[in-house]
Amino acid sequence: MGLRLTDILYLKSGRILMTGNPRRIARIILNEWAREGWRILAEGLPFQIEGDVFIGDPFENENFDVYLILNPLARTGNERERLHSWLDSHRDRLVVLYEHKYVGDSITRYPLRNFIDYLLAYRRETVGAEIVNLYRLENGRVVESSKLVRRR
């Protein structure tokens, strides 16, 4: 049947990279997790979340169910290594990596691809459509993908 957004919604653990500033989709998913009673820790909030969200440094705080990390691709040197190490050691948690810039098929250029399970690439087209490319990755390689188009 293919990969669907609901596959991400019902995850219990995994690392999801959302690119292209997909505020609405990320808000829906994080709101649902908050309604489920999951404890969420965010580096910052690029959008409103209904429910309890703690703001803080994910590298310094354990015992949360969901982590929201902002702009992981903009990190350099030691910050990037620290993030990769942290992601590798937190495979049992849900981690949303929220990136403002769009990255789709070009994810293969980034070492972060080896640490994520899903890539949600959001793009708004000038012709009144929103496109979401959803990829499932294993060991840095795309193993499944789907494309969702919403016309306005």
N, CA, C and O atoms as a DFTB+ gen file, in Angstrom:
608 C
 N C O
     1  1       0.821      -1.192       0.000
     2  2       0.000       0.000       0.000
     3  2       0.861       1.250       0.000
     4  3       0.389       2.321      -0.384
     5  1       2.100       1.139       0.419
     6  2       2.992       2.282       0.373
     7  2       3.129       2.999       1.698
     8  3       2.405       2.729       2.656
     9  1       4.041       3.887       1.726
    10  2       4.361       4.675       2.908
    11  2       3.344       5.804       3.060
    12  3       3.013       6.482       2.088
    13  1       2.846       6.004       4.297
    14  2       1.844       7.039       4.550
    15  2       2.270       7.897       5.726
    16  3       3.103       7.483       6.533
    17  1       1.704       9.089       5.826
    18  2       1.997       9.963       6.961
    19  2       1.565       9.341       8.279
    20  3       2.184       9.593       9.313
    21  1       0.526       8.544       8.259
    22  2       0.078       7.903       9.494
    23  2       1.113       6.914      10.023
    24  3       1.123       6.605      11.215
    25  1       1.984       6.417       9.144
    26  2       3.067       5.543       9.612
    27  2       3.944       6.290      10.615
    28  3       4.399       5.710      11.600
    29  1       4.175       7.560      10.365
    30  2       4.979       8.382      11.280
    31  2       4.183       8.698      12.538
    32  3       4.729       8.680      13.641
    33  1       2.925       8.982      12.380
    34  2       2.075       9.351      13.507
    35  2       2.034       8.266      14.578
    36  3       1.963       8.580      15.766
    37  1       2.076       7.015      14.185
    38  2       1.951       5.917      15.131
    39  2       3.280       5.251      15.501
    40  3       3.284       4.155      16.059
    41  1       4.390       5.895      15.198
    42  2       5.691       5.370      15.614
    43  2       5.828       5.415      17.126
    44  3       5.260       6.288      17.782
    45  1       6.564       4.495      17.665
    46  2       6.879       4.494      19.103
    47  2       8.330       4.903      19.334
    48  3       8.685       5.349      20.425
    49  1       9.169       4.752      18.311
    50  2      10.559       5.194      18.373
    51  2      11.047       5.400      16.942
    52  3      10.469       4.860      15.998
    53  1      12.101       6.174      16.789
    54  2      12.670       6.427      15.475
    55  2      13.105       7.876      15.330
    56  3      12.753       8.730      16.144
    57  1      13.874       8.140      14.284
    58  2      14.381       9.484      14.020
    59  2      13.813       9.952      12.698
    60  3      13.990       9.312      11.661
    61  1      13.121      11.092      12.755
    62  2      12.423      11.638      11.598
    63  2      13.022      12.994      11.262
    64  3      13.054      13.885      12.111
    65  1      13.494      13.157      10.039
    66  2      13.976      14.450       9.569
    67  2      12.864      15.074       8.734
    68  3      12.460      14.521       7.711
    69  1      12.370      16.241       9.183
    70  2      11.342      16.981       8.445
    71  2      12.008      18.212       7.853
    72  3      12.539      19.049       8.583
    73  1      11.978      18.321       6.516
    74  2      12.642      19.444       5.870
    75  2      11.640      20.282       5.084
    76  3      10.536      19.830       4.781
    77  1      12.037      21.499       4.763
    78  2      11.189      22.395       3.990
    79  2      10.234      23.198       4.849
    80  3       9.263      23.761       4.343
    81  1      10.503      23.257       6.152
    82  2       9.678      24.030       7.078
    83  2       8.210      23.565       7.075
    84  3       7.309      24.369       6.837
    85  1       7.970      22.271       7.339
    86  2       6.600      21.740       7.291
    87  2       5.824      21.967       8.586
    88  3       5.446      21.013       9.265
    89  1       5.592      23.219       8.919
    90  2       4.958      23.570      10.203
    91  2       3.666      22.824      10.481
    92  3       3.492      22.232      11.546
    93  1       2.770      22.858       9.520
    94  2       1.441      22.286       9.752
    95  2       1.507      20.783      10.031
    96  3       0.864      20.294      10.959
    97  1       2.273      20.062       9.240
    98  2       2.394      18.611       9.425
    99  2       3.063      18.297      10.754
   100  3       2.594      17.439      11.502
   101  1       4.163      18.991      11.051
   102  2       4.879      18.752      12.313
   103  2       3.985      19.071      13.505
   104  3       3.986      18.342      14.497
   105  1       3.235      20.144      13.413
   106  2       2.336      20.533      14.507
   107  2       1.278      19.457      14.745
   108  3       0.997      19.112      15.893
   109  1       0.696      18.932      13.687
   110  2      -0.322      17.876      13.821
   111  2       0.275      16.652      14.508
   112  3      -0.325      16.106      15.435
   113  1       1.422      16.230      14.070
   114  2       2.059      15.036      14.632
   115  2       2.451      15.251      16.093
   116  3       2.166      14.402      16.937
   117  1       3.096      16.366      16.399
   118  2       3.516      16.619      17.779
   119  2       2.317      16.842      18.700
   120  3       2.351      16.430      19.859
   121  1       1.267      17.482      18.206
   122  2       0.055      17.643      19.013
   123  2      -0.566      16.291      19.358
   124  3      -1.035      16.081      20.477
   125  1      -0.566      15.393      18.404
   126  2      -1.115      14.061      18.659
   127  2      -0.291      13.327      19.715
   128  3      -0.850      12.689      20.608
   129  1       1.008      13.414      19.618
   130  2       1.869      12.776      20.622
   131  2       1.658      13.401      21.996
   132  3       1.674      12.700      23.008
   133  1       1.459      14.723      22.036
   134  2       1.199      15.399      23.316
   135  2      -0.136      14.935      23.895
   136  3      -0.244      14.723      25.103
   137  1      -1.164      14.775      23.038
   138  2      -2.464      14.278      23.498
   139  2      -2.367      12.867      24.061
   140  3      -3.119      12.491      24.960
   141  1      -1.433      12.093      23.521
   142  2      -1.214      10.727      24.007
   143  2      -0.523      10.724      25.369
   144  3      -0.398       9.678      26.006
   145  1      -0.077      11.898      25.810
   146  2       0.572      11.999      27.106
   147  2       2.082      11.838      27.056
   148  3       2.722      11.680      28.096
   149  1       2.651      11.875      25.878
   150  2       4.090      11.728      25.741
   151  2       4.778      13.017      26.176
   152  3       4.305      14.113      25.873
   153  1       5.861      12.886      26.867
   154  2       6.640      14.047      27.317
   155  2       7.543      14.512      26.178
   156  3       8.349      13.739      25.660
   157  1       7.404      15.783      25.793
   158  2       8.132      16.336      24.650
   159  2       9.119      17.393      25.131
   160  3       8.766      18.277      25.912
   161  1      10.344      17.293      24.660
   162  2      11.375      18.297      24.924
   163  2      11.790      18.901      23.594
   164  3      12.166      18.179      22.670
   165  1      11.723      20.227      23.491
   166  2      12.069      20.922      22.248
   167  2      13.210      21.891      22.488
   168  3      13.278      22.539      23.533
   169  1      14.108      21.990      21.515
   170  2      15.156      23.022      21.568
   171  2      14.523      24.401      21.467
   172  3      15.000      25.359      22.075
   173  1      13.481      24.493      20.720
   174  2      12.725      25.726      20.511
   175  2      11.458      25.341      19.787
   176  3      11.312      24.198      19.354
   177  1      10.539      26.279      19.649
   178  2       9.277      25.969      18.976
   179  2       9.069      26.885      17.773
   180  3       8.774      28.069      17.941
   181  1       9.221      26.349      16.560
   182  2       8.956      27.149      15.364
   183  2       7.466      27.254      15.058
   184  3       7.080      27.904      14.087
   185  1       6.621      26.616      15.881
   186  2       5.174      26.623      15.711
   187  2       4.549      26.317      17.065
   188  3       5.230      25.855      17.980
   189  1       3.254      26.576      17.189
   190  2       2.523      26.363      18.439
   191  2       2.179      24.889      18.611
   192  3       1.759      24.230      17.660
   193  1       2.357      24.375      19.820
   194  2       1.944      23.012      20.138
   195  2       0.953      23.089      21.290
   196  3       1.196      23.759      22.293
   197  1      -0.161      22.397      21.133
   198  2      -1.178      22.357      22.189
   199  2      -0.785      21.229      23.140
   200  3      -0.714      20.067      22.740
   201  1      -0.537      21.572      24.372
   202  2      -0.122      20.554      25.327
   203  2       1.188      20.961      25.971
   204  3       1.775      21.993      25.647
   205  1       1.624      20.128      26.883
   206  2       2.845      20.437      27.607
   207  2       4.068      20.090      26.783
   208  3       4.252      18.948      26.364
   209  1       4.897      21.092      26.557
   210  2       6.166      20.915      25.871
   211  2       7.221      21.602      26.719
   212  3       7.056      22.755      27.118
   213  1       8.290      20.899      26.989
   214  2       9.393      21.466      27.748
   215  2      10.418      22.012      26.769
   216  3      10.682      21.411      25.728
   217  1      10.988      23.146      27.111
   218  2      12.023      23.758      26.283
   219  2      13.360      23.535      26.989
   220  3      13.499      23.807      28.182
   221  1      14.333      23.039      26.239
   222  2      15.635      22.800      26.837
   223  2      16.590      22.149      25.861
   224  3      16.273      21.956      24.687
   225  1      17.753      21.817      26.360
   226  2      18.804      21.192      25.566
   227  2      18.601      19.678      25.589
   228  3      18.694      19.066      26.653
   229  1      18.326      19.063      24.442
   230  2      18.091      17.618      24.428
   231  2      19.318      16.806      24.841
   232  3      19.187      15.687      25.335
   233  1      20.497      17.367      24.640
   234  2      21.727      16.645      24.982
   235  2      21.955      16.590      26.485
   236  3      22.729      15.764      26.969
   237  1      21.286      17.466      27.222
   238  2      21.456      17.543      28.670
   239  2      20.302      16.924      29.440
   240  3      20.387      16.789      30.661
   241  1      19.232      16.547      28.767
   242  2      18.028      16.068      29.440
   243  2      17.625      14.692      28.926
   244  3      17.414      14.494      27.730
   245  1      17.527      13.771      29.834
   246  2      17.066      12.415      29.503
   247  2      15.610      12.288      29.931
   248  3      15.007      13.259      30.389
   249  1      15.057      11.117      29.787
   250  2      13.724      10.780      30.287
   251  2      12.573      11.500      29.588
   252  3      11.533      11.737      30.202
   253  1      12.743      11.842      28.338
   254  2      11.640      12.372      27.544
   255  2      11.285      11.339      26.486
   256  3      12.134      10.555      26.061
   257  1      10.030      11.345      26.065
   258  2       9.571      10.396      25.051
   259  2       9.860      10.889      23.636
   260  3      10.161      10.102      22.739
   261  1       9.763      12.210      23.453
   262  2       9.931      12.825      22.137
   263  2      10.873      14.015      22.268
   264  3      10.779      14.799      23.212
   265  1      11.787      14.138      21.301
   266  2      12.701      15.276      21.253
   267  2      12.508      16.001      19.929
   268  3      12.371      15.368      18.882
   269  1      12.498      17.331      19.979
   270  2      12.416      18.159      18.779
   271  2      13.714      18.950      18.688
   272  3      14.006      19.789      19.540
   273  1      14.486      18.670      17.644
   274  2      15.779      19.324      17.431
   275  2      15.678      20.171      16.173
   276  3      15.225      19.700      15.130
   277  1      16.104      21.430      16.279
   278  2      15.966      22.376      15.174
   279  2      17.229      22.468      14.326
   280  3      18.348      22.433      14.839
   281  1      17.024      22.585      13.029
   282  2      18.069      22.829      12.032
   283  2      19.313      21.963      12.204
   284  3      20.405      22.494      12.410
   285  1      19.171      20.654      12.125
   286  2      20.328      19.781      12.304
   287  2      21.361      19.877      11.177
   288  3      22.542      19.610      11.399
   289  1      20.927      20.253       9.976
   290  2      21.867      20.311       8.851
   291  2      22.750      21.553       8.883
   292  3      23.760      21.617       8.182
   293  1      22.377      22.529       9.686
   294  2      23.159      23.763       9.777
   295  2      24.291      23.647      10.803
   296  3      25.097      24.566      10.945
   297  1      24.350      22.544      11.501
   298  2      25.383      22.379      12.541
   299  2      26.733      22.082      11.908
   300  3      26.824      21.468      10.845
   301  1      27.766      22.529      12.581
   302  2      29.109      22.356      12.044
   303  2      29.985      21.569      13.010
   304  3      29.735      21.541      14.215
   305  1      31.006      20.937      12.467
   306  2      32.063      20.281      13.228
   307  2      31.635      19.501      14.450
   308  3      30.958      18.478      14.344
   309  1      32.038      19.994      15.621
   310  2      31.778      19.303      16.883
   311  2      30.291      19.177      17.185
   312  3      29.849      18.165      17.729
   313  1      29.515      20.207      16.831
   314  2      28.063      20.140      17.056
   315  2      27.443      18.986      16.279
   316  3      26.581      18.274      16.793
   317  1      27.886      18.806      15.039
   318  2      27.365      17.737      14.195
   319  2      27.753      16.369      14.752
   320  3      26.924      15.460      14.805
   321  1      29.012      16.221      15.166
   322  2      29.462      14.954      15.749
   323  2      28.695      14.634      17.023
   324  3      28.315      13.487      17.256
   325  1      28.471      15.644      17.840
   326  2      27.719      15.458      19.083
   327  2      26.285      15.010      18.776
   328  3      25.761      14.113      19.436
   329  1      25.657      15.627      17.782
   330  2      24.301      15.258      17.376
   331  2      24.262      13.823      16.872
   332  3      23.388      13.053      17.271
   333  1      25.187      13.454      16.008
   334  2      25.212      12.099      15.456
   335  2      25.392      11.063      16.553
   336  3      24.728      10.026      16.550
   337  1      26.275      11.337      17.477
   338  2      26.504      10.417      18.598
   339  2      25.248      10.292      19.453
   340  3      24.863       9.194      19.855
   341  1      24.617      11.427      19.724
   342  2      23.399      11.438      20.539
   343  2      22.279      10.665      19.837
   344  3      21.574       9.883      20.474
   345  1      22.113      10.880      18.528
   346  2      21.080      10.169      17.774
   347  2      21.322       8.663      17.804
   348  3      20.383       7.878      17.931
   349  1      22.569       8.274      17.689
   350  2      22.914       6.859      17.704
   351  2      22.581       6.214      19.048
   352  3      22.203       5.043      19.097
   353  1      22.718       6.960      20.126
   354  2      22.463       6.411      21.459
   355  2      21.003       6.545      21.894
   356  3      20.629       6.034      22.950
   357  1      20.182       7.216      21.105
   358  2      18.769       7.405      21.463
   359  2      17.827       6.767      20.432
   360  3      16.810       7.356      20.065
   361  1      18.166       5.594      19.983
   362  2      17.351       4.881      19.000
   363  2      15.998       4.448      19.563
   364  3      15.060       4.193      18.809
   365  1      15.901       4.368      20.891
   366  2      14.662       3.908      21.524
   367  2      13.660       5.033      21.752
   368  3      12.579       4.790      22.288
   369  1      13.995       6.257      21.358
   370  2      13.124       7.414      21.546
   371  2      12.655       7.941      20.197
   372  3      13.207       7.599      19.150
   373  1      11.634       8.774      20.245
   374  2      11.195       9.471      19.045
   375  2      11.945      10.792      18.967
   376  3      11.928      11.584      19.910
   377  1      12.594      11.021      17.855
   378  2      13.347      12.257      17.660
   379  2      12.890      12.881      16.346
   380  3      12.960      12.253      15.290
   381  1      12.420      14.129      16.426
   382  2      12.042      14.876      15.235
   383  2      13.122      15.919      15.004
   384  3      13.365      16.784      15.845
   385  1      13.759      15.822      13.856
   386  2      14.766      16.790      13.438
   387  2      14.069      17.720      12.454
   388  3      13.691      17.299      11.360
   389  1      13.898      18.969      12.834
   390  2      13.111      19.916      12.049
   391  2      14.061      20.876      11.344
   392  3      14.762      21.657      11.987
   393  1      14.077      20.809      10.030
   394  2      14.991      21.624       9.215
   395  2      14.189      22.617       8.386
   396  3      13.232      22.240       7.710
   397  1      14.582      23.889       8.442
   398  2      13.858      24.908       7.677
   399  2      14.109      24.797       6.176
   400  3      13.197      25.041       5.387
   401  1      15.322      24.434       5.765
   402  2      15.572      24.351       4.330
   403  2      15.095      23.016       3.781
   404  3      14.991      22.030       4.511
   405  1      14.810      22.999       2.497
   406  2      14.291      21.806       1.839
   407  2      15.431      20.865       1.461
   408  3      16.422      21.281       0.861
   409  1      15.277      19.608       1.816
   410  2      16.202      18.563       1.393
   411  2      15.348      17.362       1.012
   412  3      14.594      16.840       1.834
   413  1      15.469      16.936      -0.214
   414  2      14.727      15.764      -0.675
   415  2      15.706      14.671      -1.048
   416  3      16.372      14.092      -0.190
   417  1      15.786      14.396      -2.344
   418  2      16.691      13.352      -2.831
   419  2      18.149      13.630      -2.495
   420  3      18.964      12.707      -2.462
   421  1      18.482      14.879      -2.248
   422  2      19.874      15.232      -1.952
   423  2      20.307      14.834      -0.540
   424  3      21.416      15.169      -0.125
   425  1      19.463      14.133       0.196
   426  2      19.820      13.684       1.537
   427  2      21.079      12.819       1.489
   428  3      21.801      12.729       2.481
   429  1      21.348      12.190       0.360
   430  2      22.524      11.320       0.255
   431  2      23.840      12.083       0.401
   432  3      24.883      11.473       0.637
   433  1      23.803      13.394       0.265
   434  2      25.018      14.206       0.439
   435  2      25.335      14.467       1.897
   436  3      26.441      14.907       2.210
   437  1      24.404      14.211       2.793
   438  2      24.568      14.549       4.201
   439  2      24.835      13.301       5.045
   440  3      24.139      12.295       4.905
   441  1      25.843      13.367       5.919
   442  2      26.109      12.225       6.811
   443  2      24.933      11.910       7.738
   444  3      24.829      10.791       8.240
   445  1      24.053      12.878       7.968
   446  2      22.900      12.670       8.841
   447  2      22.002      11.541       8.334
   448  3      21.261      10.943       9.113
   449  1      22.064      11.247       7.039
   450  2      21.220      10.193       6.461
   451  2      21.413       8.856       7.167
   452  3      20.492       8.040       7.206
   453  1      22.604       8.621       7.726
   454  2      22.893       7.359       8.402
   455  2      22.248       7.254       9.779
   456  3      22.273       6.191      10.398
   457  1      21.678       8.339      10.252
   458  2      21.115       8.367      11.600
   459  2      19.608       8.579      11.623
   460  3      19.017       8.681      12.698
   461  1      18.976       8.647      10.448
   462  2      17.530       8.875      10.412
   463  2      16.810       7.663       9.833
   464  3      17.367       6.897       9.047
   465  1      15.558       7.516      10.247
   466  2      14.725       6.414       9.762
   467  2      13.722       6.891       8.717
   468  3      13.337       6.136       7.824
   469  1      13.304       8.149       8.834
   470  2      12.325       8.725       7.913
   471  2      12.756      10.129       7.514
   472  3      13.327      10.871       8.314
   473  1      12.474      10.477       6.276
   474  2      12.667      11.836       5.781
   475  2      11.336      12.300       5.224
   476  3      10.767      11.662       4.338
   477  1      10.842      13.409       5.745
   478  2       9.628      14.030       5.251
   479  2      10.065      15.351       4.618
   480  3      10.458      16.281       5.323
   481  1       9.997      15.429       3.296
   482  2      10.442      16.616       2.564
   483  2       9.223      17.361       2.034
   484  3       8.526      16.876       1.142
   485  1       8.972      18.545       2.591
   486  2       7.789      19.348       2.265
   487  2       8.185      20.472       1.322
   488  3       9.204      21.136       1.515
   489  1       7.358      20.675       0.296
   490  2       7.623      21.760      -0.647
   491  2       6.297      22.338      -1.101
   492  3       5.380      21.609      -1.478
   493  1       6.210      23.658      -1.059
   494  2       5.021      24.359      -1.553
   495  2       5.330      24.829      -2.972
   496  3       6.329      25.505      -3.215
   497  1       4.462      24.461      -3.892
   498  2       4.632      24.831      -5.297
   499  2       3.908      26.139      -5.594
   500  3       2.963      26.506      -4.896
   501  1       4.347      26.826      -6.613
   502  2       3.726      28.103      -6.985
   503  2       2.370      27.914      -7.652
   504  3       1.608      28.873      -7.769
   505  1       2.057      26.716      -8.086
   506  2       0.789      26.469      -8.779
   507  2      -0.329      26.090      -7.812
   508  3      -1.356      25.552      -8.226
   509  1      -0.130      26.371      -6.523
   510  2      -1.184      26.111      -5.547
   511  2      -1.222      24.690      -5.034
   512  3      -2.289      24.187      -4.684
   513  1      -0.097      24.045      -4.985
   514  2      -0.045      22.675      -4.481
   515  2       1.043      22.556      -3.421
   516  3       2.032      23.290      -3.424
   517  1       0.828      21.615      -2.523
   518  2       1.847      21.272      -1.539
   519  2       2.249      19.834      -1.825
   520  3       1.402      18.966      -2.032
   521  1       3.552      19.600      -1.832
   522  2       4.069      18.265      -2.119
   523  2       4.857      17.778      -0.919
   524  3       5.710      18.492      -0.391
   525  1       4.569      16.562      -0.493
   526  2       5.312      15.936       0.585
   527  2       5.901      14.646       0.041
   528  3       5.171      13.738      -0.356
   529  1       7.212      14.572       0.027
   530  2       7.893      13.338      -0.316
   531  2       8.281      12.674       0.989
   532  3       8.926      13.287       1.839
   533  1       7.889      11.428       1.148
   534  2       8.152      10.692       2.369
   535  2       9.052       9.517       2.021
   536  3       8.744       8.730       1.126
   537  1      10.168       9.405       2.737
   538  2      11.141       8.347       2.491
   539  2      11.379       7.566       3.776
   540  3      11.429       8.144       4.862
   541  1      11.524       6.255       3.648
   542  2      11.966       5.438       4.776
   543  2      13.378       4.995       4.446
   544  3      13.642       4.470       3.364
   545  1      14.282       5.211       5.389
   546  2      15.684       4.894       5.173
   547  2      16.135       3.775       6.095
   548  3      15.661       3.645       7.224
   549  1      17.051       2.978       5.597
   550  2      17.733       1.969       6.400
   551  2      19.208       2.055       6.051
   552  3      19.586       1.975       4.881
   553  1      20.031       2.216       7.062
   554  2      21.480       2.327       6.877
   555  2      21.854       3.402       5.854
   556  3      22.774       3.217       5.058
   557  1      21.139       4.518       5.882
   558  2      21.456       5.644       5.013
   559  2      20.949       5.515       3.585
   560  3      21.237       6.371       2.748
   561  1      20.206       4.470       3.297
   562  2      19.677       4.265       1.949
   563  2      18.143       4.272       1.964
   564  3      17.507       3.775       2.893
   565  1      17.586       4.844       0.920
   566  2      16.131       4.889       0.795
   567  2      15.643       3.496       0.417
   568  3      16.086       2.930      -0.583
   569  1      14.729       2.943       1.216
   570  2      14.177       1.620       0.936
   571  2      12.706       1.686       0.525
   572  3      12.169       0.729      -0.033
   573  1      12.065       2.812       0.801
   574  2      10.661       2.979       0.441
   575  2      10.377       4.472       0.341
   576  3      10.934       5.269       1.097
   577  1       9.514       4.843      -0.590
   578  2       9.171       6.258      -0.718
   579  2       7.750       6.409      -1.242
   580  3       7.185       5.501      -1.851
   581  1       7.198       7.578      -0.984
   582  2       5.888       7.920      -1.536
   583  2       5.811       9.429      -1.691
   584  3       6.555      10.178      -1.058
   585  1       4.905       9.849      -2.538
   586  2       4.721      11.265      -2.814
   587  2       3.259      11.606      -2.584
   588  3       2.362      10.950      -3.114
   589  1       3.032      12.641      -1.786
   590  2       1.685      13.092      -1.485
   591  2       1.527      14.502      -2.041
   592  3       2.390      15.356      -1.835
   593  1       0.425      14.745      -2.743
   594  2       0.183      16.064      -3.325
   595  2      -1.155      16.567      -2.806
   596  3      -2.163      15.860      -2.841
   597  1      -1.142      17.788      -2.332
   598  2      -2.381      18.434      -1.867
   599  2      -2.571      19.717      -2.669
   600  3      -1.739      20.623      -2.621
   601  1      -3.648      19.778      -3.386
   602  2      -3.951      20.974      -4.176
   603  2      -4.862      21.880      -3.368
   604  3      -5.772      21.423      -2.677
   605  1      -4.594      23.184      -3.472
   606  2      -5.428      24.155      -2.739
   607  2      -6.444      24.762      -3.655
   608  3      -7.238      25.600      -3.228
